[in-house]
């Protein structure tokens, strides 16, 4: 509703510096600012973990098993008498690494595949698209579990597997975008000037097809984070004694009757981070897509 | 009638390559294992002779395509091999556990549809209101919520503290329906939350699009009540996408069920596949993945056909 009123204003002020545009955007989208702030904080915490964590992650204090929160241990201690807050802080880099690795693998596999399938077209597109449909028919976590089992258990392999299950989503999206851009006039013009196929894909199709991919990639970070937590919960992901939020939940679950408060902190960490990735993705969708502004 | 058969035939033909590719992926899982597949299939304690036997039995000494053919032939005859641990037939293991997984998944789908669709309609018809922003923000929360964490909280609050529901296990729906429902309630709720969020969001945005069409204004100008416009024109138009969307949720439900089954110690195929993956029991892993993907493909084929039958535009184009 408000966008209709804003439109003439945007036409009237065509040129603004990049910085002032950014500031305007920040003021208009508090949700995005909060998410970016939270994620930056998380990155900072990840790098500064050894400095800011009150205890080393595997430090044990045997007199305190499953202790409730107090002045020394703000979030209490776990079943091996390790400081929960410290493990939460040391879990952040593992969880972020896992999310980014999975999405990186998905982009590396999915984007080129989608570009080639869309660009070549014809029967190759028919066959490849059916293959993508087949991959998308697998329940993602189940496929990720199977692939992890085959590659060998561990955080990196688990996230390679998760990335592998995301790749067909991106491939399908990029293929559809490529099909649209491929028939644009400027592509024909470029070909008319004698541009090579790699040049056309790299300079014309990729930049114009990439916008929805950026949005999906941000949203995929949240899904990857949840997948990491799930796989670590099933002990297919991060291996002890390394800390991860999903792994902490798995341990907490074993002592749910004695120390139920153990499960709240890692769960909240996962929830907030996933929320931040999602909110950022949604904000980018709105910011990048002019037709979305009406809603 | 002739047209109907032609439609069915076309859909089946479209799904056939998907089916073939899917089986190929399941078969290919074993190829991902580093080293000799015969060794992985034989398990850690097999004799050299047994390994040689397995190599011959599965045709590992033959080209990949032949191996795939042998595997597929066995699978089509219900032979998915033996578990490396219990030596039970994989089909038997899956048969025993699948009903528990299906029970939770179907229950979750019912709960999710019963809550998600009305929420989406409510948000769309009152777009911009407080209800709308409540539904939209709750939906974002639901998508980001780790379902197994919610499951843990539900188990703590409603099983351990209040004893409303049993904490763990499952019961057979046909011999003990009340027990089955009470066992599956908390897992189904935990599983449903993410699906509720997706359904509510999608229904909201699809319905909003339909309601903003020009002909809606015409209908209103003609004096139709809001209710009539919503039911006869709005919801009818989104029903096809809704059906497709619901079909797509099936593989998400199976995905979520794996983790939820671990929380509630439900003996389903989800806990079977994660346990087997950890223990490198590959015939079981392949078997479960195959059965689940077959179910997903069949459900989507079914949904596809129903949608085509319901939507005159699709039927006319075939």
HADDOCK unambig.tbl for C-alpha pairs under 7 A between the chains (distance, minus, plus):
assign (segid A and resid 130 and name CA) (segid B and resid 17 and name CA) 6.42 0.50 0.50
assign (segid A and resid 130 and name CA) (segid B and resid 18 and name CA) 5.43 0.50 0.50
assign (segid A and resid 131 and name CA) (segid B and resid 18 and name CA) 6.26 0.50 0.50
assign (segid A and resid 131 and name CA) (segid B and resid 21 and name CA) 5.83 0.50 0.50
assign (segid A and resid 133 and name CA) (segid B and resid 18 and name CA) 6.34 0.50 0.50
assign (segid A and resid 134 and name CA) (segid B and resid 18 and name CA) 4.73 0.50 0.50
assign (segid A and resid 134 and name CA) (segid B and resid 19 and name CA) 6.79 0.50 0.50
assign (segid A and resid 134 and name CA) (segid B and resid 21 and name CA) 5.93 0.50 0.50
assign (segid A and resid 134 and name CA) (segid B and resid 22 and name CA) 5.05 0.50 0.50
assign (segid A and resid 135 and name CA) (segid B and resid 22 and name CA) 6.62 0.50 0.50
assign (segid A and resid 137 and name CA) (segid B and resid 251 and name CA) 6.83 0.50 0.50
assign (segid A and resid 137 and name CA) (segid B and resid 293 and name CA) 5.99 0.50 0.50
assign (segid A and resid 137 and name CA) (segid B and resid 296 and name CA) 6.12 0.50 0.50
assign (segid A and resid 137 and name CA) (segid B and resid 297 and name CA) 6.23 0.50 0.50
assign (segid A and resid 138 and name CA) (segid B and resid 251 and name CA) 6.50 0.50 0.50
assign (segid A and resid 138 and name CA) (segid B and resid 293 and name CA) 5.21 0.50 0.50
assign (segid A and resid 139 and name CA) (segid B and resid 251 and name CA) 4.38 0.50 0.50
assign (segid A and resid 139 and name CA) (segid B and resid 252 and name CA) 5.86 0.50 0.50
assign (segid A and resid 139 and name CA) (segid B and resid 254 and name CA) 6.02 0.50 0.50
assign (segid A and resid 139 and name CA) (segid B and resid 255 and name CA) 5.05 0.50 0.50
assign (segid A and resid 140 and name CA) (segid B and resid 255 and name CA) 6.01 0.50 0.50
assign (segid A and resid 141 and name CA) (segid B and resid 255 and name CA) 4.90 0.50 0.50
assign (segid A and resid 142 and name CA) (segid B and resid 255 and name CA) 5.72 0.50 0.50
assign (segid A and resid 142 and name CA) (segid B and resid 289 and name CA) 6.81 0.50 0.50
assign (segid A and resid 143 and name CA) (segid B and resid 289 and name CA) 6.92 0.50 0.50
assign (segid A and resid 145 and name CA) (segid B and resid 274 and name CA) 6.37 0.50 0.50
assign (segid A and resid 145 and name CA) (segid B and resid 277 and name CA) 6.61 0.50 0.50
assign (segid A and resid 146 and name CA) (segid B and resid 277 and name CA) 6.08 0.50 0.50
assign (segid A and resid 146 and name CA) (segid B and resid 285 and name CA) 6.18 0.50 0.50
assign (segid A and resid 147 and name CA) (segid B and resid 29 and name CA) 6.56 0.50 0.50
assign (segid A and resid 149 and name CA) (segid B and resid 277 and name CA) 4.42 0.50 0.50
assign (segid A and resid 149 and name CA) (segid B and resid 278 and name CA) 6.02 0.50 0.50
assign (segid A and resid 149 and name CA) (segid B and resid 280 and name CA) 6.26 0.50 0.50
assign (segid A and resid 150 and name CA) (segid B and resid 29 and name CA) 6.74 0.50 0.50
assign (segid A and resid 150 and name CA) (segid B and resid 30 and name CA) 6.69 0.50 0.50
assign (segid A and resid 150 and name CA) (segid B and resid 32 and name CA) 5.78 0.50 0.50
assign (segid A and resid 150 and name CA) (segid B and resid 33 and name CA) 4.62 0.50 0.50
assign (segid A and resid 151 and name CA) (segid B and resid 32 and name CA) 6.18 0.50 0.50
assign (segid A and resid 151 and name CA) (segid B and resid 33 and name CA) 5.47 0.50 0.50
assign (segid A and resid 151 and name CA) (segid B and resid 34 and name CA) 6.83 0.50 0.50
assign (segid A and resid 226 and name CA) (segid B and resid 146 and name CA) 6.09 0.50 0.50
assign (segid A and resid 230 and name CA) (segid B and resid 259 and name CA) 6.45 0.50 0.50
assign (segid A and resid 234 and name CA) (segid B and resid 274 and name CA) 6.99 0.50 0.50
assign (segid A and resid 236 and name CA) (segid B and resid 278 and name CA) 6.74 0.50 0.50
assign (segid A and resid 267 and name CA) (segid B and resid 149 and name CA) 6.10 0.50 0.50
assign (segid A and resid 271 and name CA) (segid B and resid 144 and name CA) 5.70 0.50 0.50
assign (segid A and resid 271 and name CA) (segid B and resid 145 and name CA) 5.31 0.50 0.50
assign (segid A and resid 271 and name CA) (segid B and resid 146 and name CA) 6.58 0.50 0.50
assign (segid A and resid 274 and name CA) (segid B and resid 144 and name CA) 5.14 0.50 0.50
assign (segid A and resid 275 and name CA) (segid B and resid 141 and name CA) 6.77 0.50 0.50
assign (segid A and resid 275 and name CA) (segid B and resid 144 and name CA) 5.33 0.50 0.50
